[in-house]
Amino acid sequence: MKNGTIISIDKLIKQFPVGKSKFTALNGLTLNIERGEFMGLVGPSGSGKTTLLNIIGSLDTPSMGTVTVLDQSISSLSHKQSSRLRNRHIGFIFQTYNLLPVYTVYENVEFALLLQKLSASARKKAVMDALEWVGLTDKIKSKPAMLSGGECQRVAIARSMVKRPDIVLADEPTANLDSKNSHHILQTMKKLNKELNTTFIFATHDEKVMQYLNRKVSLEDGQIVKDEVIENSKN
């Protein structure tokens, strides 16, 4: 898969109504992200990290400025087009896992494929490949309540990767994990980043995550205050 700019953000402003006034969450932000990056958005709470992830993931739209993801302008997409972009090209990982408690591990991962026109055999292969990536092929019949926090997050990674997305957006994915599980999760994601050339973008406060990043973009009050390439990140 060729490299090149996969996300282009120009003079992005995002405002939310607060009473009779407006709160500016993102204030004139400009940023380019290349295919295959393993990067993080860092900064204090309220700096705009999650808002930016939501716009990149077409869960929200800019108030002003442009955001182009895979050559598609987020502002111009219809609801159906936004859904298609997410379903085919973007994976999401959250700190709360968001697994369906009544579904097995296999069913939770397969769920991400049900909107795509795949045969049952193609879905099965994709699900088993994804579970093999995260080392959970022995848990396919287990339900989330039977798993540890680290295992639940690995299921969430498998679910996000099963469709082999171009981009994975991870919002504080290690927040509920201990140090050992955090490193296991991050090593898994780094491996998938290298093998599949998937672009990973984290919103995080976690110093453990920052050890693995190749690029760190620091936000403050909705603006970029530092953008640095990290040469000595963990492989």
N, C-alpha and C positions, 0 to 999 in steps of 0.2 A: 504494500500500500504506500503510495507516494506521500512524501512529506510536503509541507507548505502550510500556509495560514488556514486554520480550521474555524477560528472565531475572530471576528474583527469588531471592535467596540470603539465608537467615535463620539466624543462629547455627550456621553450618556448622563441624563438626569432622570431621577425617579423621585417623585413626590407623592406623599400620602396625605389625605385630608385629616386634619386634627382640629375638631371644632370648626371655627370659621377661618382658620388659617391652614397652612400646609407645612408638613415636615419633609425636608429634603434628605432622603436616605442616600442617594448617589448624586454627586455634584460635579458634572462635567468630566466624567471619567473616560479616558481613552486607553485602550489596551488591545494588543494582538496576541493570540495564543496559537502556537504551532502544533501540527499533528504530532502525537507521540510524546508530548510534554507530560511530566509528572510534577505538577505545580500546586502551590497552596496560596489561598487568600488568607492572610492573617491580620489580626488587629483586635481591639477590644470589642465587647458587646456594643452593638449599635453603630459599628463602623461601616456597615453595608455589605458584609460578606454574604450572608444568606440571601439578601435581596438580589445581589448580583448573580448568584447561582440560580435563583428562580427565574431571572430574565434569560440567562443563557439557556436554561432548560425549557423555555417557552411556557413556563407556568405563570408568568407575568409579562407585562410589556413596558417599554420605556415611556416616560412622560415626554421626553425630548431626546434628540440624538438618535444614533442608529446602532443596532446590534445585528450582525450578520453571522449566522451559524450554518456551516456547510452550504454557503452561497445562498442562504435564505434569510431574508430580512424579517426579524421577529415581529416588527410592528405591522407588517403587511399580511401576516398569516391569518387565515380564518381559523375558527375553533377546530374544524376538521383537519386542516393542514398542520396546526400545532400538535394535535394528537398524533398525526402520522409521523411527524418529525421525532417526537418522543418515543413512540412505539418502535420505530425502526432504527433510530440512530443514537439515542441517549439512554444511558442507564443511571439509576439513582440509588445511592446508599445513604441511609439515615442513621442517626445514633439510636433510634428506638426500634430498629429492625423492620417494623411494619409487616411482620409475617402474619398470615391468616391462621389463627389458632386451630381451626377445625381441619385444616389441610395438612397432609404429610409433607415432609421435606421435598419429595419428588413433585408433589402437586403445587407447592409454593413456587418452585422454580419453573415448572411447566406453565404456570399461570401467565407469565410474561410473554409466552409464545402463542396463546390462544387467539389473539387478535390477528395473527399472521396466518396466511394460507399455506400451512405446512401439513404434510401427511403425518399420521400418528407415528410412523417409524422415524421420520425426520425429526419430529419433536423429541422422541425418546433418545435418539442419538445426541441431540443438542443438550438435553438435560443431563444425560450421563457424562458427557464431556465436561460440562460446567461443574458438576459435582466432583468429578475426578480432579479438576483444577484446584479445588479447595479442600480436597481430601475427605469427602463425606459420602462416598459411594456406599459405605456400610450403614448409613443412617436414612436411607431413602424412605423407609416406612415409618420413621419416627415423626411425632408431631412436636411443634415448638416447645411445649411444656416439658418435654422429655430431654431437652437439650440444654447445654450450658450457654451462658451469654456469648462466649467466643464462638461456639458452634452456630448459634443463631445468626451472628454477624457473618459467618462464612456462608450460610445459606443465602443471606441477603446479597452477598457478593456474587454468588453463583446466579441468583435471580437477575442481578443487574448485567451480568456478562453473558447470559445464555443466548442472547440474540446477537452477540459479538458487536456491540455498539461502537461507534466511532469515538464517543465521549462518555465518560463516567463522571458524574457530579456527586461528591461525597461530603455531606454536611456533618461535621463532628463525628466521624464513623467510629472513633475509638473512645468516645466520652464515657461509655458505660463498661469499659473493659479494663482488666488489670494489665500490668506491664507486659507479662509474658504473652497474653492473648493479643495485646495491641501490636507487638512486634511480629507475631505470627500472621496477623491480618495484613499488616503493611508489607511484609515480605511476599505474601500471596499476591497483593495488588501490584507490587513492583515487578513480579515475575510476569503477570498478565500484560502489564504495560510494555515490557520488553518483547514478549513473544508475539503479541497481537498488534503492537503499535497503537494501542488504545490510549487516548488522551485522558489523563486523570486530573481533575481539578477538585481540590479540597477547600472547604471552609473550616478553619481549625484554630484552636488555642493551644493544642497539645504539642509540647516540645518533642515528644516521641515521633509524631508525624513529621515534624520539621527536619528530623535527622535523615529522612528518606527523600525529601523534595530535591528536585533539580533546579527549581525556580521558586522564589518566594516574593509575593506581591503584598506589601503592607498597606492596609487601608486605615484611614483615620477621618472621621466625619465625612464619609462618602467620597473621599479623594485618595488617590494613590500617593503615598509619601515616600515609598521606596520600592524599587523593582530590581531584584538581584538574582543573578545566576549563582547556584551553589555547586562548586566543583567537587567537594569532598563528601557528597551525600552517600548513604549506604546503598550498596548495589543489591 
